């Protein structure tokens, strides 16, 4: 019955969210576009639509449903925080509003105006987050009074297990009753005393099947080092699965990072566990679309600057306008990076004789007043004009607008093991490093920022970096 209530709660939220979206949009159009009149509803219902118009309307509604089911985790997990739910809703509403704006522009829907869309985003977000606050408050009140309690058994007499029990008991709104601790036979007498002072001692692991069969256990939490207890964890999962008992695993930080990217797949009837396969398919799709449209748009808008720069480079120093250099991209794939030539033609040959002037630590090579620079090279470097041809690399799919800067092969050979992680995603024109100090940062700080970007990547972080890049480029801050 508890699981049935959970299913109804989840279904209720799915339906409620879509009702809110449609309801808010209709009300806003009625009060803003129609000045309090809702005759447009009758017109919409009675109008005869072309096929493409009907498909467009269904596409928007289906798109809203798809977006919310992709970006909002509909579950009844008691450990889910309000903050994480609010962030998910804000992301889903942003994408939903962009879809509405795009549909309005493509199909010339007069009722879809920027003011309506902005208010739609604001009002719907507030209502959806508010609904979560209300439901969480009601459930929390009920659980504090003992309603809808979940009986939890903890496996493992570890500090992590004790800390977890403390935290759960301090948050009565979660509605958990800790039945006690289960551990192996090697547990010391001192540990038994420590547990028994506050919680029940359920005995050794051999008692698990009997406790599950005869006791009232809704959930089991495994708080053991996974490296040394993987077979035991599998046995626990198997027993609990037979009786429909929920199993939770609280691994160490390192193991948690690995397990967070695991997916179970099937190959010819056999189960395969896959690690580190990218699961953010929708966000990656949005990132690639942004790269395609963004690079194409910038190439068009900046074409006068590109043309002027090409002419200036050609007539201020002998040699080609563009400089192509082999760089290392995603998963060590090599590609030819394009730049406006800012140095003399034989710059690479003269690099060794200037090695003693290098002002950067680590494997990178940069000189503040590089003698190989052309007359206009230093100006192009300061304002990153020389990097603009890389928009072509982005258009081709070799680079992204945002990502770690693509290194030389010689630099990669000198990387530490952890530094090589920056090769796991597409390189970019701009990144956290460039908006956080550029050449004023040490190599280690640069690598830390790249790893931070990879760990916390999202479309929203890319947008933030792109916006922060504009003032950095215009002021030339941190450039050599």
Secondary structure, DSSP 8 states (H G I E B T S, - for coil): -HHHHHHHHHHHHHHHHHHHHHHHHHHHIIIIISTT--HHHHHHHH----HHHHHHHHHHHHHHHHHHHHHS-----TT--HHHHHHHHHHHHHHHHHHHHHHHHHTT-TT--HHHHHHHHHHHHHHHHHHHHHHHHHHHHHHHTTTT-EEEEEE--SHHHHHHHHHHHH-GGG-EEEEEEE--TT--HHHHHHHHTTS-B---GGGHHHHHHHS--SEEEE-S-HHHHHHHHHHHHHHHHHHT-EEEE---HHHHHHHTTEEEEEETTEEEEEES----HHHHHHHHHHHHHHHHHHHHHTHHHHHHHHHHHHHHSSS-SEEEEEEE-GGG-EEEEEEE--B-TTTTTTTGGGGGG--S-TT----TT-TTB-TTHHHHHHTTGGGTTHHHHHHHTSSEEES---B-HHHHTT--TGGGGGGGS--EEE-TTTTTTGGGS-HHHHHHHHHHHHHT--HHHHHHHHHHHHHHHHHTTT--
